[in-house]
Amino acid sequence: MLLFIGGPEILIILLFVVLFFGANKIPELAKGLGKAMRELKDASNEIKKDIRDSTGKIKDHLDLEK
């Protein structure tokens, strides 16, 4: 279950989206949402990489001091 939402609730939400945005806009909205999710994932992966690199440099520095 996605956030404790059942089938009828999902259908109501989809009906609201179709009524509010129109059937022609849904693919455009989905494409924009997909792009935003991709950018968020890429940014989080970049931050994780920076943190790993920084901790690796600190670890190397501490190993040299021993």
N, C-alpha and C positions, 0 to 999 in steps of 0.2 A: 504494500500500500504506500502510495506517495503522500506523505504528510497526512495520513488518515483520511484521505479523500477517496470515496467510492465511485463506482461507475455513474450513478445518477448525477452526482455533483460535477463530475468531469463533463458530462453531456450538457449540463446547464451552463457551465463556464464556456464551453465551445460554442453553444448557441448564442451566448452574450457576445463573444468575440466576433462571430459572423455578423450579428445584427449591428454591432457598434462600428466595426471596421469595414465590413463588406467582404464578399468572397474574393474580390480581385486584389485586395490589399494583404490578405493572409500570407501568400508566398513571399511578398516583399518584407513583411514583418518577421517572418521566420528566417529569412536570409540575414536581416539586420541583427536578429537575436543570435544567430549562429556566429556571425562575425564578432559580436561583442564577447561571446563566450570564448571564442578562439583567442582573442586579444587578452582576455583575463587569464586564460590558461598559460599563454606564452609569457605574460608578465610574471605570473607566480613561479613559473619554471626558471625564469631569469633571476628572480630574487633568491630562490633556493640555490641556484648555481653560485651566485655571488656569496651567499652565506657559507656554502661548502668551501669555496676558494679561500675565503677569509679565515675560516677555522683551520684550514690546511696550512696556511701561511703562519698562523700563530703557533700551531703545533710544531712546524718545522723550526721556527724561531726558538721555541722552548727546548727542543731537542738539541739545538746547537749550543745553548747555554750550559748544558749539563757537563 
